[in-house]
Structure formats: C-alpha cells, structure tokens
Amino acid sequence: MGHGLTNDEIAWRMHVSVATVKSFPARAFCKTGVAFRAELTAWLLRRGN
C-alpha cells in the first residue's frame, strides 16, 4: 500500500483476491482512526512497521 501499487497489483503480489485487498484498509482505518491510505502509511511508518 505504501508503495503506490494498485489493488490489482497488491492482490497479484500477495496471491489474494482483490476483495481481500480492498477490505484490509477499511479494517485498518477503523483500528487506527485514520481515514485515508496516505494517513495509514504515515501511521505505520511512525510505528516502524
């Protein structure tokens, strides 16, 4: 996500469905309290993940 890949590219690289890729950010947004992918990337980088 932080590398600017599309959902299709992420799904292909991770060998999962596009639906799985689409659902990850929504769950992560709820858990972290952020609203956008860029915010989530920054949140992860601040925590060293």
Buried (B, 14 or more C-beta within 10 A) or exposed (E): BEEEBEBEEBBEEEEEEBEEBEEBBEEBBEEEEBEEBEEBBEBBEEEEE
